[in-house]
């Protein structure tokens, strides 16, 4: 299977699905990550070595390829929707993508929302371009400190219906990749602390009846 993780910013892929990415790669699948806003200039404590940090994290997780766009950070809503969609479509086509993981559309981070909607539109590429196979999977992930802050009670908030058992080694590999990103990890009780990330993996594992898990919301699954 060829998996494509489409995220707004560097580190979103690791926060949302780092252990799952590692597991998929270890199982022999091909994994690519597409990053919509590669520089994230507005981020607090941004590292001057972000590109190196990202490369190290991707190597730890076993990612085979990374696609970079340069859409403006926290201003993705100022970009024409079509431009966002076309970048993702190009990634889908180049990677011969079978499955997409991306942000939930009710996330509180605007860039995450724009990325999610663009992915939804791009998933119909097979209807618009001959020779493009249908996606087999389309899946939403949760990003700690963003997804759980969905205040709009009228929206369909993140509701996990798919759990990937990752084991303690998977959580540890996720932590290792997150630590590669300078300034991302915070002190407990921040959601991006080691204790919180381990706690979430424990809780999601309990929900699924396994030892440590990452949770997702499956939109569709084709065999």
N, C-alpha and C positions, 0 to 999 in steps of 0.2 A: 504493500500500500504506500502511496505517496501522500504524506500529510503536509498541510500548509497551515501554519499558525500566523494569523494576521493580527497584528497588535499596533496600538497607537504609538507606543514609546519603547525604547530599550528598557528592559527589565520586566515589562508587562508579561512577556512570554514565560519568564521564570516564576514570577509571582503567581500567575494564573495556572500554569500547567508544567512547571519545571520537571517535576518527578515523572509526569506522564510522558513528556518529551523524551526523557532519559530512558524510560521503559520501552517506548516504541522503537527508539533507535537500537537499543540492546536486543530487541526481538527481530531485528533485521529489516525494519521498515525504513523508508527514506523520509527524512524530516527537514522541512525548510521553514524559515521564519521570514515574514514580510513586515518591515517596520515603517510606519507611515511618517513619523516625525523623528528623524534620526538624531537631531542635535539637542532637542528639549532645552533650549536656552533659558527658559523661565523657571526651570526646576531649582528648588532649594538645594544648596550644597552640590551643585553640578560639578562633576570631575572633569578636569582638563584632559584626562586620559580615558574619556568615555568610550572611544572607539576600541582602544586596547582592552578595556574592561569588558565590553560587549563580546569581543572576539574570544576572550578567555572563558566567559560564561557559556558561550555557544559550544566551545570545545569541550567543556566539562559535561554538557548535556548530550553531546554527540550529534549536534545539528550539522547537516550536510551543506546547506546553502543559506545565505541571508540576502534578502532583497531590501534595498534602502530607497525610500522616497524622502523628500525634503519639504514636506508640508509644514506650515508654521505651528509651533507648539501652543496649545490652548487657544488656537485661532482656526482650527480646521473647519469650523462652521462658516468661515469667510471664503472658503475655496469652493468652486463649483462642484457640485455632487458628482458630475460626470467625470471630472478629473480624478477624483478619488476612486471611482468605480473602474476607470480604465487602467489605473495602475494595478489594481488587484486582479483585473481580468488578464493582464499581461503576465502576472505571476502565476495565475492558474494555468494558463496555456503553456508557459515555459516549463513549469514543474510537472505538467501532466497530472494535475492534482486529482486525487480521489476523495479527500476529506479536508474540510476546513474547520478550524477552531478559531473563534474570535470572541470579542467582548459581548457582554449582554447589553441589549439596547436600553435598559432602564438604569444603567450605570450613572453615577452622579458626575463623572468626568466627561466633559463635552467632547473631547477628542475620542474617547472610547465609544461614545454614542455614534459619532459621525463615522467611525471605522466600522462599527457594527452594521449600520444602515447601508454603507457602501458594499460591504461583503454580501449582504442580502441581495442587493441588485446584481452584483457580479456572479452570484451563484446561478443565475439564469443564462450565463454565457452560452451554454449549449443550444439554447433556443434561438440565439441571434447569430451564431457562427457555426457553419457546417464543419463537421469533423471533430468537434469538441465533445468528449463524453460527458454524460451526466455525473454530477457529484454523487458519491455514495453516502456521504455523511455531511451534516452541517450542525455544528455544536457550539454552544455558548460556554464560556468559562467565567469564573469569579476571580476578581483581583482584589485582594485585601486592602482595605482603607478607601476603596472606591465603590465596589459593587454593593456592599452592605449599607451604603449611605444613600440608597434610593428612597427619597422622601415622598415621591409622587404616589399616593395610595391608590390612584386610579389606574396606574400602570401595572402591567404584569411583571412583578419583580422576579429576580432570579429564583427559580424553583428547581433544584437539582433532581434529575431523574436518571442519572447515569453516574456511576462511581467507578473509578479506576483504583484498584488496590496497588499500593506503591511500596509497602513495607518500610521498615525503619531505614534501610539503605537508600530508598528513594527519597525520603525526607532529608536525609543527610546530604545526598547529592544536590538536592534543591537548595539547601542552605549554603553549600559550597559555591554554587553558581551565583546565588544572590550576594554572597560576600565579595565576589569578584567585582561587583558594581560598587564603586566607592560612593559612600554617602546614602545608600539606599536603606540599609538596615538601621533601625532605631532601637531605643531602650524600651523595655516593657513598661507599661502596658500598650505601647503602640502596636497596631495591627501588623506592622512590618518588623516586629521583633522576633527573635528566634523562638521565644516562649509561645508567642501568639501563633506563629506559623506551625509549630509542632502541635499546639493545641487544636488548631483547625483541622490538621491532618488526622488527629486522634478522633475528633468529633465526627468528621465525615466517615472515618472508618467504622465508628460505632453505628452510624446510621445505616451503613451497608453490611454490617456484620463481618467486618474484616479488620486486620491490623494496619491502620493508616491508609488513607485514601485521599484522592483529589476528586472534587465533585464538579459535575457539568450538567448542562441542560441540553439534551438532544432535541433538535428541531425536526430532523428527519434522518432516517437510516434505511438505505437501500442495499439489498444483497445482490 
